[in-house]
Amino acid sequence: MTFSLLLLLVACDATNPARTAIEQKKAPPVEQVAEDTWTCPMHPEIRTHEPGICPKCSMDLIKVQPRKEAP
C-alpha cells in the first residue's frame, strides 16, 4: 500500500506541467545569455553578471561562453 502511494505521488509530480514550466525557467539556454554572465558548474540555475562564489556550494563561478551555432 505504501509503495503504491509513493509511486503514485512520484508519477503525479513528474507529470505536473507547472513544475516543468518552473524548471524550464531556471536556466535559460546558453545562446540567450548575455556576454558577461557567470554561473556555478554544479548549480547552473545560479546566474550573475559578476564573478564570485556560488551561494549554495561556495564554488567559484565560471564565465558562460556563448554557444556558436553550426553553419
Secondary structure as GFF3:
##gff-version 3
##sequence-region A 1 71
A	DSSP	alpha_helix	2	14	.	.	.	ID=ss1
A	DSSP	alpha_helix	17	26	.	.	.	ID=ss2
A	DSSP	three_ten_helix	30	32	.	.	.	ID=ss3
A	DSSP	beta_strand	38	39	.	.	.	ID=ss4
A	DSSP	beta_strand	47	48	.	.	.	ID=ss5
A	DSSP	beta_strand	62	63	.	.	.	ID=ss6
###
